[in-house]
Structures are given as C-alpha cells and as structure tokens.
Amino acid sequence: MKHKQDRKRLKTTTLNMQQGIAMLSALIFLTILTIAGITAARMATLEERMASNAQFQGQAFQVTLSELETQVDEVNSGNRELEMNSARATCNAVMPTAVAFAGANPNSSLRYMGERPVENASLKDFSYYLFELNSNTSMNSGATSNQSMGTRFMAGNFFFDVVNAPDCT
C-alpha cells in the first residue's frame, strides 16, 4: 500500500514540476518573440527613413540639375549679359534663381574662366568666353545637391563692356 502511495505522490510531484517548466518555457518564448517584434519594427522605421532621405536627395539633385541647365540656356542665349560682365570683372557673379520648387532653395553662381579666340572664324574679333556655372540646392528636409557645368559663349568683343578681365584661373 505504501508503495502505491509513493507512486501516486511521485506522479503528482512530477506533474506539478512539468507545469512550472511549461510556464517558464512559454514566458521565455514570448520574451524572445517580443524582442524580435520590437527589432522588426525598428528596422522598418529605419528603412522608411532611408527611403525618404533617398527621395529627398533625388529631388534636390533634380532641382539643382534643372537650375543648372536653365542657367546654361540663359547664358548661351545671351540673356545674362549683366551677370556675365560682372563675372568677367570680378571672376564670380551671383545668378538670379531660375527654377521654383516647393521646399527647395536653389542658388547659382557664374565664374569666368577665361577667353579663347575662335579659330578659323570668318569674322574677326570673335572669341569664346568660358564660364563655369555652379548650382547648389538645399531642401527644407536637409538634403543638398551641388553641381557644376562648364559652358562657352561665343560673341564679338563688342558684346561685353570693355573690362580688363582679371586672371581667374
């Protein structure tokens, strides 16, 4: 009889121990799942920020490129005579903003690089005036883009004011 009671007590004790282990394993498992969930949420937030920053950087690049191309067209068409004369006199000139884009602040400058004669020209007194256009844009988001492009403007020497241009190279 004593043997049956010991066996019964052993079963009850073993069963109680197993229930405690099951609860402990479930708590450890839930803790691991919670940590994994929090990590996944943080990673998703980080990836969203990275994608947003890449989009803002792309916008800044496009605005800067558009500003630069517009300024090159303006210089090549001769519409920036005042700025070109200023650049020839002082090596640098600030250009008026040509592109408007919400949240973007583009700035451009014109740098005089020198003068080269036009070879094999049918008309005398024509020269290439070499300029470098620099454009930078800062977005309200903090993204920035800086770009430069060289251009040459061919004109007769009568086009520009008579200025002894400094050596800007």
C-alpha positions in Angstrom: 0.0 0.0 0.0 2.8 2.3 0.9 4.3 1.6 -2.5 1.1 2.8 -4.3 1.0 6.0 -2.2 4.7 6.8 -3.0 4.0 6.2 -6.7 0.9 8.5 -6.6 2.8 11.2 -4.8 5.7 10.9 -7.3 3.2 11.3 -10.2 1.7 14.4 -8.6 5.0 16.0 -7.9 6.3 15.3 -11.4 3.1 16.7 -12.9 3.4 19.9 -10.9 7.1 20.3 -11.8 6.2 19.9 -15.5 3.5 22.6 -15.3 6.0 25.1 -13.9 8.6 24.3 -16.6 5.9 24.7 -19.3 5.0 28.2 -18.0 8.7 29.2 -17.8 9.3 28.0 -21.3 6.2 29.9 -22.6 7.5 33.1 -20.9 10.9 32.7 -22.4 9.4 32.1 -25.8 7.1 35.1 -25.5 10.0 37.3 -24.4 12.1 36.2 -27.5 9.1 36.9 -29.8 8.6 40.3 -28.2 12.2 41.3 -28.7 12.1 40.0 -32.3 8.9 42.1 -32.9 10.4 45.3 -31.5 13.6 44.8 -33.6 11.5 44.3 -36.7 9.5 47.5 -36.0 12.7 49.5 -35.5 14.2 48.1 -38.8 11.0 49.0 -40.7 11.2 52.6 -39.3 14.9 52.9 -40.2 14.2 51.6 -43.8 11.4 54.1 -44.2 13.7 57.0 -43.1 16.4 55.8 -45.5 13.9 55.6 -48.4 12.6 59.1 -47.5 16.1 60.5 -47.4 16.9 59.0 -50.8 13.8 60.5 -52.2 14.7 64.0 -50.9 18.2 63.6 -52.2 16.8 62.7 -55.6 14.6 65.8 -55.6 17.5 68.0 -54.6 19.5 66.6 -57.4 16.8 67.1 -60.0 16.1 70.7 -58.8 19.9 71.5 -59.0 20.2 69.9 -62.4 17.2 71.8 -63.7 18.5 75.1 -62.3 21.9 74.5 -63.9 20.5 73.6 -67.3 18.2 76.7 -67.2 21.2 78.9 -66.3 23.3 77.4 -69.1 20.5 78.1 -71.6 20.2 81.7 -70.3 24.0 82.3 -70.6 24.2 80.7 -74.1 21.2 82.8 -75.3 22.9 86.0 -74.1 20.2 86.8 -71.5 22.7 87.1 -68.7 24.8 89.9 -70.1 24.9 91.7 -66.8 26.0 88.7 -64.8 28.5 87.7 -67.5 30.1 91.2 -67.4 30.1 91.1 -63.6 31.8 87.7 -63.7 34.4 88.9 -66.2 35.2 91.9 -63.9 35.3 90.1 -60.6 35.7 86.4 -61.6 32.4 85.5 -59.9 28.8 86.6 -60.1 25.6 85.5 -58.4 22.9 84.4 -60.7 19.2 85.0 -60.2 17.2 81.8 -59.4 15.6 80.4 -62.5 13.7 77.4 -61.0 11.0 77.4 -58.4 10.2 74.2 -56.5 8.3 73.9 -53.2 10.7 73.2 -50.3 13.9 73.9 -52.4 16.3 76.8 -52.2 18.5 76.7 -55.3 21.4 79.1 -55.7 23.7 79.7 -58.7 26.9 81.4 -59.4 28.8 82.2 -62.6 32.6 82.0 -62.7 34.6 83.5 -65.5 37.3 81.1 -66.6 38.9 83.0 -69.5 38.7 83.8 -73.1 39.8 81.9 -76.2 39.9 83.1 -79.8 37.6 81.5 -82.3 39.9 79.7 -84.8 39.1 79.7 -88.5 36.3 82.2 -88.0 35.1 84.1 -91.0 34.7 87.2 -88.9 37.4 88.8 -86.9 37.2 89.8 -83.2 35.1 86.9 -82.1 36.0 84.9 -79.0 34.8 82.1 -76.8 34.2 83.3 -73.3 34.5 80.3 -70.9 32.3 80.2 -67.8 31.7 77.7 -65.1 28.2 77.6 -63.6 27.8 76.3 -60.1 24.5 75.4 -58.6 23.5 74.2 -55.2 20.2 73.4 -53.7 19.2 72.8 -50.1 15.9 71.3 -49.4 13.8 72.0 -46.3 14.3 68.3 -45.4 18.1 68.9 -45.1 19.0 67.2 -48.4 21.5 69.1 -50.5 23.0 68.8 -54.0 25.9 70.7 -55.6 26.7 70.6 -59.3 28.9 72.4 -61.8 28.9 72.7 -65.5 31.2 74.5 -67.9 29.9 76.4 -70.9 31.3 78.7 -73.5 29.7 81.7 -75.0 30.8 82.9 -78.4 30.4 86.6 -79.0 32.1 89.5 -80.7 34.3 91.6 -78.5 31.7 94.4 -78.8 29.1 92.3 -76.8 30.8 92.8 -73.4 31.6 96.0 -71.6 35.2 97.0 -72.1 36.7 95.4 -69.0 40.3 94.3 -68.3 39.3 90.9 -67.0 41.5 89.6 -64.2 43.2 86.2 -64.4 40.6 84.0 -62.8 42.2 80.6 -63.4 
